């Protein structure tokens, strides 16, 4: 009896559906199709056009952008998986994949495919979205800099991290004397060129270093904690130094340079001395994290706008906003949990791709291979010697000091951000930009093998 009742109800529902849904739709379609000759002609023309030129929709801005995004994400994540299988952090594979999608590799091997996928007119939207990804990533990187966690290691980290910046910086400036004549862009003075080359050799990638330590199980070890403290303080110092260099190099004359420097120092003092302590004392009620996340995003965009108006770059403002909220554990966790996956998964591969697309097909010449080797050696020796000597003078054992130097030699994404900044501001030419990008990849990829070699040397 129950089954019969259920069947009748289903049958009645089907008839009601046909009467109230299917029949009106059929009548509407019939009217649209046969209402008049003008309508029929328009439909026919639309059908013939759609059938003949469906592939032309890929050339529309939205269609092409979706295709670019799909290809870049698939290649980046595939390369990241391959590099993780090889014992390297996945981000190195994504960086390499971004470079391979540019004119230097894809454009040279399959120029027609590269021309269809990445026409010059379409790069504007990719570039803006990649900049947004870097802004969000630097917000996360600043929030991960828990400066309060340096207690007990501040003096050691202060000396070692600054030595790891100063020694490669001096070597980079010395290298710039040799490079200036052949690699400085026209109209760029030696001071700005030398300062940018020096700071390019001084960067340590704090976020990538965290991932390397986690992959090797070293995060909780004394060496891992020391490396995190040194990288955190060194990262903050290098970005402040870079902001001062950009402010000074962008200014015309001593008076504007002094005003820019004073404004930058005042902004940093405000964020560290006023905003950060206020966030550190803030108590976030459960369930209010979403509201504060919106406030943090608005603050990051506002700070980015302020630093852009000050004559430095919007990236510094986003990083400063992250440092300002780093003292609050709840906000730091919220940023890492909700912003980082979106920025790292979706937006950063676009930044890697834009780095590769900036490199011209003729950027590297045969003679530049020797230059690549020289730059890699100078950058690596600067980090190793600077970190090792300072760590030894502070009482660390020789073997641990060498391993700390190898960890500080990790440059990764932060280096690419600095290089793109120097390229956008006109301080780096095409050839030197390509050489320094390769240096960033190689020095990051050599961290694991260097640590393994040092372990074997200790056992022997």
N, C-alpha and C positions, 0 to 999 in steps of 0.2 A: 504493500500500500504506500509506504514511504517513497519507494523508488518510482512508482507511478506518479505520485504528486510532484516529485522533483523533476521528472521528465516533462510534465505538463508546464511547470513553471519555466523551465529552460526553453520549451517550445514557444510559450507566450512572449518571453523576453526576446527571442530571436525575431519574432514577427514585429514586435514593437521597435526593435532596432532597425529592421528593414523599412518600416513605415516612417519613422521619424528621423532617420539618419541617411540611409542609403538612397531612398527615393528623392528627398530634397537635393542631395548632392548630384544625382543623375540629372534631375531637372535643371539645376544650375549649370552643369557642364554642357548640357544640350543647348541651353540658351546662349551660353558663351560661344559655343562652336558654330551655331547656325543662325544667330540673331540677325546677321547682315553681311553683305559682301565685303565691306571695309574691314570688319573684324576678322573675317576669314583670310583675307589677303595678308593682314599683319601677322596672324598666327603662322601662315605658311612661310612668310619671309623669316620669321624668328626661328622656326623649326629648321629651315635649310641653313641658316647662318650658324645655329647651334651645332648642327650635325657636322658642318664643314670645318669650323674653327674652334672646336672645344679645347684644343691644346693652347690656343691663344690666351686662355684665362690664366695660364701659368706666368704670362708676362705682365699681368696686372700686378700692382704693388702688393696687395694682400696675398695673392697666390704665390708670387715669387718669394715673399718673405716667409711664408709657411714652409715652402720647399727648402729654402736655405736653413731655416731653424731645424727642420727634420733631419736634413743631411748632416749638419754640424753636430747635432746631439748624438746621432747614431755613430758617427765616426769618432767623436770624442769619448763617448762611453765605451765603445769597442776598444779603442787604444788604451784607455784606462784599465780595462779588464786584462788586456795583454800584459801591460807593465806590472800589474799586481801579481800576475803569474810568474813574472821574472824577478820578483822580490823587490820591486820599486813601488813607491807611492803612486796611486792611480792618477793623481793630479799631474805628475810628470808626463804620463801618456796623453792626458788631455792637452797639455801645453804643446807637446810635439805634434799632436793631431791638428791643432789650430795652425801651426806653422806649415804643415804639409798641405793645408787647403789653400794656401796663398800662391802667388805667382812663382815663388821660388821652387816649388815642387809640382803641385797640380798644374799650374800654369805652364810649366816647362814640359811636363809629360803629356798632358791632355789639354792643350790650350783652348780647343773648342768647347770642351765641357766646362772649363773654368770660366770662359766668356759667357756661357749661357747661365751658369749658376750665380756668378758674381759680377754682373755688369756694373760699371762704375757708378751709374745713376742710382743703383739700389743700396749703396753702402752707407748712405746717410742714416737711414732708419736703424740699420745694424749697429752703427757706431754709437748712436744715442742710447740704444738699449744696452749695449755693452758698458757704456759709462755708468748707467744706472746700476748695473750689476756690480761694478767695481765700488761704487759708493756704498751699496748695501754690504758688500764683503768687508770693506774697511770699517764700517760700523760694527760688524761682528768682530773683526780683528782687534779693534780698540776695546770692545767690551771684554774680550778674553784676556786683555792685559791687566790681570789682577795685581796692581802695584802693592796692595796691602799684603799679598802673599810673599813679598820679598823680605819680610822680617827675619833677621838673623843672617841674611845673605846680602844685604844691601851694599856693604862696603866692598865685599869681594866682587859682586856683580857690577858695581859701579866701576871698579878699576879694570876688570877683565873685559867687560862689554865695550867700554870706551877705548881700550887699547885695540880691541878687535875692529873698531871703526877707524881709529887714528892711523894705524900702520898701513892698512890697505889704501886709505885716503891719500897719504903721502906718496905711496907708490903709484897710485893712479894719476896724481898731479904730475909726477915725474914722467910717467908714460905719456901724458898729454903733450908734454914738450916735444916729444918725438912725433906724435900723431897730428899735431895741429896743422902743419903745412899741407898735408895730403888729405885729411879727413874732416877738417872743420868746415861747416857750411859757409858760403860767402856772407860776409858782413857780420860774422860772429866774432866778438873779441876773445882774446886768449883767456881772460879771467873767467868768463862764464863757461867757456868750453872746458877748461881745466877743472873747475869746481864740479861740473856735472860728471866728467869722467871719474874724478876722485870719489864722489859719493856713489857712483854706479858700482864701484868695486867694494864698497863698504857695507852693503845691505846684507842683513840676515833675515830670512823669511820665517818669522815666528809661527804662523799657522802651519806651514809645511813641516817645520821642525817638530811641532806637537804631534803630527801624524806619523812622522818617522819614529819618534820615541815610543808612541803607542804601538806601532807595528812590531817593534823590536822588544817590547816588554820592558822598556827602560824608564817609563814615566815615574814610577815610584822609587827608583834607585837614587842614591845621593848624587851621582853624576847627572842623571836625568833632571832632578830638581834644580841642580846648579845650572845646567844648560838652559832650562826654562827661565830661570831668574835672569841670566845673562842676556838671553835673546829678548825677553820682554823689555828690560831696561834699554838694551841696545836698539831695539825697534823704535821705541818712543823717542830716544835721543836722535836717531838717524832721521826720523820724520821731522822733528823740530829743526834739525840742522838743514834738511832739504828745504823746508819752508823758508828759512832765512836766506838760503842761497837763491831760491827762485825770486824772493822779494827783492834781493839786492841786484840780481842779474837782469830782472825785468825793468828796473828803474833807469831813468835817464838823468844822470847827474847825482851828486852827493845828497842834495836836499831831499829829492823824492825817495832815494834809497833809504835815508835815515827815517823818513816818515813811515815808509812801508815796514821797516824793521821794528820800529816802535809799535806800530799797530799789530804786527804779528805777535810780538812779545806780550802786549796787553791782552790780546785774544787768548793766548795760551795761559796766561796768568789767571784770567777770568774763569776759564774752563776748569783749570786744576785747583785754583784757590777758592772759588765760590760755588760753581755748579757741581763739581764732583763731591765735595763734602755734604752739600744739601741732598744729593741723591743717596749718599752713603747712609744718612740718618733717616731716610724715608722708609716708612713701613707700608708695604703693599698688602692690602686686605685680600683674602682669598676670593677669587673670582673677578678681581679687578685687573688682571694682567693684560687683557685685551685692550682696555682703555689706555693703560700706560704704554703699551706697545705702539699705539697710534701716536701718543705724545712723543715717544722716542723717535719714531720715523719722521714726524714733523720737525723735531729738533735737529735731526741729522740733515734734512733738506735745508733748513734755515741756516745752520752752521756752514753747510756747503756753499750756500749763496753768499754768506758773509765773507768767507775766505776767497771766493771767486772775485768779489768786489774789492777785496783788499789787494788784489794784484798777484796773489799766489794762485792756488788751484782749488777747485771744489773738493777734491779728494781729501785735503787736509782737514776741512771742516767736518766731513763724515767721520774721519778717524778720531778727531777731538771729541765729537759727540759720543762715540763709543767708549773712549777713555773716561768721559764724564760719568757714565752709568756703570762703569766696571766695579765701583766700590759697593754696589748693591747686588747681593747674590741672587735675589729673585729676578731683578731686571736682566742681569747677565744671563741667567738660565733661560729667560723668556726670549731674549734675542737669539741665543744659540739654538733654541728649539724651533722657533717659528720663522726666523729670517734666514738663518744660515742654509737650511736645505734648499730653499727657493733660489737664493743667490748662487750657491755652489753648483746645484744641479742644472739649473736652466740658464742663468745669465752669464756665468763665468766662461763657459765654452764659447760664447759669442765674443768675449773679450780676447780669448786666445786666438780665435779666428781673425779678429780685426788686427791683432799683432802680426799674424801671418800675411794678411792682405796688404798691410803697409809695406811689406818687404818687396821690393821690385825684383823682377826676374834676373836682372843683371846686377843686383846689389852685391853679390859675392863674386870676386875674381879669383883666379888661381893663386895669385900672390897673397890673397887674404887668408888662405889656409894657414900660412905661417903666422900671420897676425893673430888668427884665432888661438893658435897654440901659445903664443907669447902672452896674450891677454889672460888666458886660462891659468897659465903658470903664475903670472904676477898676482892675479886675484887670489889664487889658492895659497900661495906663499904668504901673502899679506895677512890673510885670516889665520893661517896656521901659526906663523911666527908671532904675530901680535897677541893672539890668545894664549899661546903656550908660554911666552915670556912673562906676560902679566900674571898668569895663573901660577907659574913656578915661583915668581917673586912673592906671591901671596900665600905660599906654603903648600900648594897642591903637588902631588906626585907627578913625575915626568910623564908616565904612561897615561894617566888620567887627563893631564893637561893637553897631550896630543889629541886624545879622543874628543875633548871639549873643543879644540880647534877645528877638528873635522866636522863636528856638529854645527859650529858657527859658520862654516863655509857654505851651508845651505842657503840658497838665495831664492829660487823658486818664483812664485807669483809676485811677491813684493818687488823683486828686481824687474820683472816685466812691467809693473805699474810705473816704476821710476823711469825705465827706458822709454816707455810710451809718452810719459810726461816730457822728458827731454826732447823727444822727437817732435811732439806737438808744438813745443815752445821754440823749436828751431835750433837747438844747441847740438844736436847729433845729426850727421848726414846719413844717407842710405846705407853706405858700406859699413860704417862703424856701428850703426844701429843693428844691422844684421849680425855683425861679429859679437856684439855684447849680448844679443839675445841667445846666440849659440852658447856663449860663456855661461849665461844663467842656467840653461838646460844642463850643460855638462857638469858644472859645479854642484848642482842639486842632485843629479844622478850619481855622482861619485861618492856621496856621503856614505851610503851603505857599503860599497866595496872598500872604501878607506877604513871604516870601522872594522870590517872583517879582516883586512890586512893587518891592522894594528893588533887585533886579538891573536892572529896567528904568530905575529912577531913576538908577542909577550909569551906565548906558550913555548916558542922555540928558545 
